[in-house]
């Protein structure tokens, strides 16, 4: 993705066009976003310290999260770390080109293993990494509806990484039958508002990922790059209010400069022509779902959040992806513990 979307062209990333939605950049709280970073920090810090002897890539809480602006204070309440009572199930929806690198990546099931040990569930939904958000929305719908319906309140938490986030949002709007089965939706470094890098890329470049070592992906419907363009995403958001009855959460990446892997610095610099507050692929404010609850800003680049390259590809990590280590297992647990608490308070 860094190669496809982070080329060296010098054309404007946000070209002039009057064919756009009227836009305004506001503080998150004025755009209907609830800022609960203080409580999430309390939960994440507690999980990090409790699991530091058993989970990989420990770092202190202050190093794991970036404090952006005036972060609200925490609640001061204790953080229960007993096994989950509601048994939420995290359903991970990956991003652009994931199925092209999945075999090569050999990602261990450490996130799912830790969540199951804490009483949660975990599954990965299969989508097409080079297809449009509309196509993947249908695949998400089919995967969920093919699961047996369960009694009681919904337990499914859809976590969309990168392009997986708009894929999920399109599914929630297009298929009302999902809403009784989904408790929450999370954008994890999601390209909710698109990425200006996609304005300078074409689908044929994305198709090069089909030649990645071990790749089994197909071209799909060929709509992945177009689905990531800001004008496409913003027009879709303007025309499709998100359904009520489902809770929405946003976890954005906002890395300190020294936390950017060297391989991603080219795409970071390119996107910095629009805004230097980016994770090498997406600007921080484009990762937030309108009307969602803001969990926090993660001190990690786009890959470090969810792509565990350093765990299996040590040589590559040392040379090129040198800031890939991150306590993803503790982060995923903290997200589910926060949502479980938040859903309980809402009820």
N, C-alpha and C positions, 0 to 999 in steps of 0.2 A: 504493500500500500504506500510506503514511503516513496518507492520509485515511481509508482503510477501517479500519485497525487502531489509529489514534491519535486517535480522537474525544475529545469533552470530557465524557463521562459521568463521574459520580463514584461509581458502584457499585464494590464491591470487585473488583479484577482477579483475585484468587484467592478466590472465594466459599467460604463454609463448606460442607463436604460430608464425610460419613463414607464415601461411596462412592469411595474412592481407594486406590491402592496404598500400603502402608507405605513410607515414604521416610526417607532419612537423607542429610544433606549432609556429605561427607567430603573431606579433602584428596585431590587427584586420584591421588596415588601409592598411597593406601589403597583406591582403587576400581579397581585393576588397570590404571591408566593409567601408561605409561612417559613420564617427563618428559625429553625430549631437546631442550629449547629451546636449550641451550648450543651443540650442534653445528649446529642449524638456523640460529642467529644467525651462526655462522661462515660458513656457506654463503651465506646471504642477503647478508651484508656484502660478501663477495667478489664476488658477482654484481653487486650495486649499483655497486661501484667500477669493475668491469671494463666495465660497459655504460653508465656515466653519460653518455658523450658521444653515444651512439646511441639511447638509449631515453628516452621522455618522463617528466616529473614526478619527476625525481631528488630524493631527500632523503637525508640521512645515515641510517645504520643505526640510530642511537640515536633518531632521529625517526620511523623507519618502524615500529619495534617498541616495545611497552610492556613494561617490565620489571615483572612482577607477582610480589611476594614474593621468595623466595630462588631466583633462577634458577640452574640448574646451570652449572658452568663448561664451557667448550668442550673439545674433545678436544685442541686444539693441532695437529691434523693439517692438512696442506695441503689446499686445495680445488681439485681438478682441474676445469678449465673447458674441456677439449677436447670436441669433439662426442661425443654419447652413443654408447656402444657397444651398449647393450641396446635403444635406440630405443623407449623407452616412448611410449605414445600417450595423451595426456590427452583424456578424453571429458567435456565440460562439461555438467552437467545444471542448468538455471537454476531459478529459484524462482517464488514466487507471482506470477501475472499477467504473467510475462515476455513471453509471446507477444502480450499486449495492447499492450505498449509497444515491441516490437522494431522495427517499421517506423519509428516516430517517432524512436527512439534512434539509428538508423543507426550502430551500434557498429562501429568499424573493426576489422580483423582483425590488430591489432598484437600481441596475445598469441599467437595462432596463428602469425603470421609469425616472431616471435622464437624460439618453440619449434622450428619447422621449421628455422630457421637453425642451431640448436644440435643438430640430429640427432634431435629428438623429433617426434612427430606430434600433431595436434590436430584434434578434431572436436566439434561441438555437437549433442547429441541433442535431438530435438524432443519436447516433452511438452506437456501441456495445463495452462496456468497456473491455471485455475480448477477443475481436477479434483482428486479425492482422491489420496492417496499410493498407494492400492491400484491405482487406474486408471493412474497414471503408472508404477508398477512394471511393469505389463504392457507399456506402451509402451517402457520402457527395455529390457526383456527382448527384445522383438521387434526393436528397432533393433540390438542386439548380435548376436542369433542370425542376423540377415539378413546380417551381414558374413561373408566367407569365413573359415573357420578357418585359423589359421596354425600351422606347426610350431614346436616349441620351447616354452620357458616363456612364460606369458601376458605380454602387454605393455600391456594396457589398464588405465589408472588412471582410475577414475570419480571426478570431482570434483563434489560436490553443493553448490551455493550456496543458502543459505537453506532453503526448503522442498525444494529438490532433494536435500538430504542424507537426510531420512527417505524420500523417494521411492526413492532408491538402496537404502537399508537394507531396505525392504520387498521390493524386487526380489531382493536377494541371499538373503533368507529364503524367499520364495515360489517361486523358480525355480532349483533346484539346478543346472540345466544351465549357468548363468552362471559357476559358480565355477571351472571349468577355463579360462575365458577372461579372468578379471579378476585382475590382479596386486595391486591395491590400491584402497581406497576412501578418499576424503578428504572430511571435512566442512569446508567453507569458510564460516564464519559460519552453519553449518547449524542449523536449528531442530530439533535431535535430540530435545531434551526439550520441545519446543513453546514457545509464547510466551503469557504471560498476556494480552497484547493481544487474542488470538483469543477469549478468554472474553467479551469485551465487543463482539464483532463478529458479524455475520450474513452469510450467503452473498449475500443480495440486495444488500448493500453492495459486496461484491466484484464483483458483476455490473455495477456501474457502470463498471468498467474496459473493458467492451465498447464504450463510447462514447468512449474515448480517441481523439484524432486519429490516423487511420490504422490503428486496431485491426482485426485480422481474427480475433481469438480468439472462441471459443464458450464457452458456459456449461459445457461438458464434462459431467461427472456431478454437478456442483454440490457437491463435497465438499471443496474446498480449505480453507475456514476451519475446518471441523470437524477436519480432519487436523492442524491446527496447535495445537489446544487441549492444554495440558499433561496433563490427565487422559487424553486419547486417546493421546498419545505415550508417556506413562509406562506405561500399561496394555499398550501394544503391546510396549515394551521388556521388560517383566516376563514376557510370555508368549512372546517370541520371541528366544531366545539367538542371537547372530550366529554364522554358520557359521565353522568353523575353516578354515585353508588360504588365507585371504585376509587381507592386512595392512590395518589400519585406522589412519588418521591424522586428527588434528584441528588445525585452524588457526582460532583464535577471534579475534573483534574485541573490542578493549578500548580504546576511544578516550579520550584525554585530553579533558577538557571543551571545550577550545578547538578540538578537531578535529571537533566536531559541526556539521554544516551547519544553518543557521538554520531551514530548512524542516522538519527532523527534530526540532527541540527540543521540539515539543509532544508527540510520541510518546515521546521520551526522558523527559520529565518525568512523563508518565503511567506509564510502565513503572518509573520510579524510585520510585513508591509501593510497589513490591515490592522492587526492588534498583537502586540508582543505577549499578551496574557493568554497564551495558547499552550496546548500540550503536544504540539507538533502536527496535529491533525484537525483539532477543533478549538475554537475560541471559547473561553470559559462560560460566557453568557449564553452561547448557543447550545449548551448542554442541559439547560434547565427546562423542564416541562412547565408550561404555563399553568398557574394555579396549583402547583405542587408544593410539597414540603421540602425545603432545602436541608439536606443532612450535613453536608460539609464539602470542603475543598481538599482534595487529596494531593499530597506532595509527591506526585509521580507523573511520568510522561504517559502518553497514550498507551504504549505497549505494556509498561510496567504494571498498569492497573489489572490487566487480565491475561496477558500473553506470557507464560512462564518460560521464556527462552533460556534464561541463565540456569534453570534447573537441569536442563538436559544438554544444552549446547554450550559447554564451558568455554571452548576456544573462541567461538563467535562472540560470546558475551564479553570475554576479556578484551577482544579487539574492537568490537563495534557496538554492542548492546550492553554497555558497561554500567548502566544505571537501571537494570531490569529487576533487581531484587526488591521485593515489597511484601509485607505481611498480608497477602490476599486472603488467607484462611481466616485470620482474626477479623479482617475488614468485613468479609461476608457474614460472619457470625454476628458482628455488631449491627449490621444492617438489619438482619432478621430479628434480632432482639429489640432493636428500636421499633420496628414495625409492629411486632407483637405487642409491645407496651402501648404504642400509639393506637392500635386498633382496639385494644382493651379499654383505653380511656374514652375512645369515641363511642363504644357500646354503652 
